[in-house]
Amino acid sequence: MENRHIIINVGRQMGSGGHDVGRMLALDFGAKYYDRELLNLAAKESGLSEHVFEQHDERKSFLRSFLHIPNAMAGADFTRQGFSQDTLFQFQSEAIIKAAQEGSCVFVGRCADYVLRDREDVVNIFITASMDFRIEQVIAKQHFETSQEARRFIEQGESKRADYYNYYTGKKWGHASSYDLCIDSSVLGLMETEKFIANFVRKRFEL
């Protein structure tokens, strides 16, 4: 376990194993892991239903559907309370900032690298992988019957993910200039990729 307060932000291509690598990094550094857990945290901080955040997770164009969520589900008349298009992103960002202040964390996605851009104890990672590797991963986890279905799932999901990231950060999702380290998990495999990243983080912070 590391004693120093560090934040690891993991961006990832769909099917690259970013979730698994993120969990391993959290264990390696004794850090809290936040992926979909952020949705629950943001819901608690905002007083909104977690379902609201789940419906619009990593999607930039949610205003219209957000304003038409039934009051029984969302717990408020959003149009009367002046919620802007960026309300959910703001709530989630505040949850990320609060979690980062409390201790070492590994954040997967949700523009955490941008939200925490002013902190010095942050390292930003992007995990990519070959399409064949990602298709295998997606088929195994999502139980698609054909590689064509898995590829379509990946392409559609990544399009939304990139739009969300680019819209809120002003940067380009997956572009090397946005991260401290980009690594192809299909070269070393997930466990060795995690070890490589962990060594990089230790050298980065002189741990």
Salt bridges, closest charged atoms under 4 A:
GLU2 OE2 - ARG202 NE 2.83
ASP20 OD2 - LYS141 NZ 2.82
ASP28 OD1 - ARG202 NH2 2.84
ASP35 OD2 - HIS19 ND1 2.25
ASP35 OD1 - ARG110 NH1 2.27
GLU37 OE2 - ARG23 NH2 3.67
GLU45 OE2 - LYS98 NZ 3.06
GLU54 OE1 - HIS51 ND1 3.95
ASP57 OD2 - ARG36 NH1 3.49
ASP57 OD2 - ARG110 NH2 2.47
GLU58 OE1 - ARG12 NH2 3.08
GLU58 OE1 - ARG161 NE 3.75
ASP77 OD2 - ARG80 NE 2.92
ASP113 OD2 - LYS171 NZ 3.45
ASP121 OD2 - HIS5 NE2 3.95
ASP121 OD2 - ARG119 NH2 2.78
GLU158 OE2 - ARG134 NH1 2.53
GLU192 OE2 - LYS195 NZ 3.35
